[in-house]
Amino acid sequence: MSLTVDPRPPLPKWITDAYTVLSAHITDSGTDDSGGQAPAISRERAIDVLIESDELALEQRTPNTRSQRLIERGYLYEVNTELRVTTLSE
């Protein structure tokens, strides 16, 4: 197993908590009949997932701010209004 250094900028805990919730949801939503595409959810669904999560203290920051920060820092990427988890190459 490679000890690859993550080139993405570090994030504050309130953002990494959102990443944990979203990446788990996106990965879990992948199906075998996806036609070879990476698992994804819409931006609107991502906001709903963050709002519905019991793990996050959303009074601190809005869900939209969290998802946007994850996109800006390269943890998620957007394709035609769907969000996908960025995977690091080894």
C-alpha positions in Angstrom: 0.0 0.0 0.0 1.4 3.4 -1.0 1.8 6.2 1.5 0.7 8.9 -0.9 0.6 12.4 0.6 -2.7 14.1 0.1 -2.0 17.1 -2.1 -5.3 18.8 -1.3 -5.3 21.7 1.1 -6.3 20.7 4.7 -9.8 21.6 5.9 -11.3 22.6 9.2 -13.1 20.0 11.2 -16.6 21.4 10.4 -15.8 20.8 6.6 -14.2 17.4 7.0 -17.2 16.3 9.0 -19.4 17.2 6.0 -17.0 15.4 3.7 -17.3 12.2 5.8 -21.1 12.3 5.6 -21.3 13.2 1.9 -18.6 10.8 0.7 -20.2 7.9 2.6 -23.6 8.8 1.1 -22.2 9.1 -2.4 -20.2 5.9 -2.2 -23.1 4.0 -0.8 -25.4 5.3 -3.5 -23.3 3.7 -6.3 -25.0 0.8 -8.0 -23.8 -2.0 -10.3 -25.9 -0.7 -13.1 -24.3 2.7 -13.2 -22.8 2.1 -16.7 -19.3 2.5 -15.5 -19.9 6.0 -14.1 -18.6 7.1 -10.7 -21.3 7.2 -8.0 -22.8 10.7 -7.7 -25.7 12.6 -6.2 -27.2 15.9 -7.2 -26.1 19.1 -5.5 -29.6 19.5 -4.1 -29.5 16.0 -2.7 -26.1 16.7 -1.1 -27.6 19.7 0.7 -30.5 17.6 1.9 -28.1 14.9 3.1 -26.2 17.5 5.1 -29.4 19.0 6.6 -30.7 15.5 7.5 -27.5 14.3 9.1 -27.5 14.0 12.9 -23.7 14.1 12.9 -23.4 17.8 11.9 -23.9 21.0 13.9 -25.4 23.0 11.0 -26.0 26.1 13.0 -22.3 26.9 12.6 -22.2 26.9 8.8 -24.8 26.4 6.1 -24.8 23.1 4.2 -24.3 25.0 0.9 -21.1 26.6 2.3 -19.8 23.2 3.3 -20.4 21.5 -0.1 -19.0 24.5 -2.0 -15.8 24.5 0.1 -15.4 20.8 -0.6 -15.7 21.5 -4.3 -13.3 24.4 -4.2 -10.6 22.4 -2.3 -10.9 19.4 -4.6 -12.5 16.9 -2.2 -15.6 16.7 -4.4 -16.1 17.6 -8.1 -19.2 18.5 -10.0 -20.3 17.0 -13.4 -23.6 18.3 -14.8 -25.0 19.3 -11.4 -23.9 16.0 -9.8 -21.3 15.8 -7.1 -18.7 13.0 -7.1 -15.9 12.1 -4.6 -12.4 12.9 -5.8 -10.2 9.8 -5.6 -6.4 10.2 -5.3 -4.2 8.2 -7.6 -1.6 6.1 -6.1 
